[in-house]
Structure formats: structure tokens, C-alpha cells
Amino acid sequence: MDRERFEELVGDALDAVPAQLLELLNNVVILVEDDPPPDDPDLLGVYEGYALTSRGWDYSGVLPDRIIIYRNPILSICDDEATVVEEVSVTVVHEIAHHFGIDDDRLHALGWG
């Protein structure tokens, strides 16, 4: 799957997130990169920044948080486009949840791990 199609799927996954939640995203960008860092080659996505729950009164003037979805690791674990669609959706929701301060243990308990 080429990068353009993959980026469309990330956009579709974002479109499926309830508008009320998307409106609460604050100072965050969502990016697609082909590969994760070499020290974690199986990483599907990552949230880099300060969760909304940890931002204090002094949170200002900082660069946007980043949600990065990694194309090649997702493609490597999926057999067909339908599986890619599902994995992209799960990964996008998982990383957005980190922006809201939900940790991996809670996400796994909720079935979004």
C-alpha cells in the first residue's frame, strides 16, 4: 500500500472519532511516518507530548504534541486492506487516548491495546 492511500486511511480513522472528542484535542498534530525509531522497529504509533491531564497553568508556548502513525510496521502485520483499516483505526484511537491521559494498561483493559 502506498503512502497516499495509507494517509487516507489515517484520515478516515480520524473522521470516525466522535466530533466531541476531536474538539477536545489541544495543541496536537497527527503525522504519518514510514518507519519507527530503530530501537523500536515494531512500534505502530506513538504519542509524544504532554497529556491533557498533566498540563498545568504554565503550559504555554510549547511546540505541538505529536501523534505519529508508522506505516511500515502496520503494513507488515496486516494481510489485506481491511486489516490495515482496522489496525490504523485502533492505533489512531490508542494514541489519541494517550493525549487524554489514558495509559497503556487501561487501554489494554478496554480492548484498545
N, C-alpha and C positions, 0 to 999 in steps of 0.2 A: 504494500500500500504506500502510495507516495505521500509526501509531507502535506500537500494541499488537502488531500482527502482526509488525512488524519486530523488536521486542524479544523476541518469542517465538523468532524465528529466531536471534537472538544467543544466547539461552539454549540452543537446540538445538545451536548450534555449540560452545558450551562443554561441553555434555553429551557431544559426540563426542570431546573431547580426553581422552586417556588419564588415568585417575584418578591414576596415579603422578605425572604432570606437574602436574595441578591441585593435588595435595597439596603441591607444592614452591612454589606461588605464595605470596609472603610480603608482607604489607602492601600489597596492591594491590586497587583496586576497578575494576569494569568498568561503564562507563556508555554510554548511547546519547544522542547529541545530534543535532538535526536538521541543523545546518549547521556546517561548519568555520570557522575564523577567516577574515575577509575577504581576508587577504593570501595565502591558500592554498585557494581555493574548490574545488579538485579533490581535496583530501585525503580519503581514505576512512576512515582511522583514525590514531590517534597513541598513542604511549606516552610518558607524562610521569612522570619519576621517576628513581630510581637503580637500574640493573640489578643483579641479584644479584651479578654478577661484580665490581661496583665498590663494593660496600658494605664498609666496614671495621668495625673493632671499635667505632668511635664512632657507628655508625648506630643511633640510638635517639631516640625522642621526635619523630619526623618524621611529617607527615601521610602518609596512604597514597599510593602511586604511583597513577596513573590510566591506564587504557586507555579511550580514547574511540572509539566506532564512530559514524561520521557517516552518518545515514540518507539524506539527500537526494542527496549525490554518488553513493552506491551505487545508489540507485534510478534516477538519471539515466543510468547506463551499462548498465543491465540491461533486457532486453526482456520478461522474464517472471519469474514467481516462482521457477522452477527456477534461473535465472541469478542471482537475488538470493540464494537459498540458498547457491549455490556461492561467490559473491563475499563474502558475510558470513563463511562458513567460512574462506576464505583470509585475509580481513582479521583475523579474531579470532586465528588461528594466527600470523599475521605479527606482530601486536602482542604476543602472549604471548612469542614468541621474543625480542623486544627486552627483555622483563623478564628473560630468562635471559642477556642479553648478546650475542645474535646480531645482527650488524649487517646493513644492507640488502644489501651486496654478497654476503654469504654466503647470505642468504635468496634472492636472485635466482639464485644458482648452484644452490641446492637446489630451485628452481621455486616458491618461495613469494613472489615479488616482486610 
